[in-house]
Amino acid sequence: MRKFGLIGYPLGHSFSKKYFSDKFVKEGINECDYELYPLTDINQLDNLLEQEPQLEGLNVTIPYKESVILHLDDLSEEAKAIGAVNCIKLQNGRRIGYNTDAFGFHQSIKPFLEPHHDRALILGTGGAAKAVAYVLKKIGIDVIYVSRNPKDPNEVNYAALNDLIIRYHKLIINTTPLGTYPAVDVCPDIPYEFLTPEHFVVDLVYNPEKTLFLQKAESQQAMILNGHTMLVQQAEKSWTIWNNL
């Protein structure tokens, strides 16, 4: 039996197991299993790999996309450039880190980008935010991070967001877990009243399908997108990496 899985904490919101289980059935892929491995500490990774020697690949989610790097033997060039890992290939006793979030995010937003989406606000500064920023900079979109505790000249706090900043940044991406099931009644603290129909508002959260963040954006006629397409695309990219396709 070939084994794959997801590490992170908590994992109650994740669709990854269902996605891969359905994929295996639909595509007639036999002798494969995908499990959830909730780790309360990234240092538990060594124990997991000892207990599950058949594991060939892992996905990595919040909060370990950055801290997992210290537990790996090598990184792909893209993962090095991003500084975050969400996919690990386990082969011949080695652990190689990749980032398929960047690919998934780019594929998901590509059909909807307009010329006026030339400046972006990224809500959050974690591993997912790094993958998003990597993609946007690569395609020529200027980026500002929004953080509760700004530490960098390119970061502002939520209180600084005003009509001018929102008006000039027509692309807004939530990379924080705020609004994820079961805590569906919370959302990032931005001035939603300044959003317009020209805004494209993306939430990397996919459970629930329409977060409070997206509901509030939609009420201002902004175009909205959740993280489901990104989830599918990054999962498929992980599968190609694990199988050398």
Secondary structure as GFF3:
##gff-version 3
##sequence-region A 1 245
A	DSSP	beta_strand	2	8	.	.	.	ID=ss1
A	DSSP	alpha_helix	16	26	.	.	.	ID=ss2
A	DSSP	beta_strand	32	38	.	.	.	ID=ss3
A	DSSP	three_ten_helix	42	44	.	.	.	ID=ss4
A	DSSP	alpha_helix	45	51	.	.	.	ID=ss5
A	DSSP	beta_strand	55	60	.	.	.	ID=ss6
A	DSSP	three_ten_helix	67	71	.	.	.	ID=ss7
A	DSSP	beta_strand	74	75	.	.	.	ID=ss8
A	DSSP	alpha_helix	77	82	.	.	.	ID=ss9
A	DSSP	beta_strand	87	91	.	.	.	ID=ss10
A	DSSP	beta_strand	94	98	.	.	.	ID=ss11
A	DSSP	alpha_helix	101	109	.	.	.	ID=ss12
A	DSSP	three_ten_helix	110	112	.	.	.	ID=ss13
A	DSSP	beta_strand	119	123	.	.	.	ID=ss14
A	DSSP	alpha_helix	127	138	.	.	.	ID=ss15
A	DSSP	beta_strand	142	146	.	.	.	ID=ss16
A	DSSP	beta_strand	155	156	.	.	.	ID=ss17
A	DSSP	three_ten_helix	158	160	.	.	.	ID=ss18
A	DSSP	alpha_helix	163	168	.	.	.	ID=ss19
A	DSSP	beta_strand	171	174	.	.	.	ID=ss20
A	DSSP	three_ten_helix	192	194	.	.	.	ID=ss21
A	DSSP	beta_strand	200	203	.	.	.	ID=ss22
A	DSSP	alpha_helix	212	218	.	.	.	ID=ss23
A	DSSP	beta_strand	223	225	.	.	.	ID=ss24
A	DSSP	alpha_helix	228	242	.	.	.	ID=ss25
###
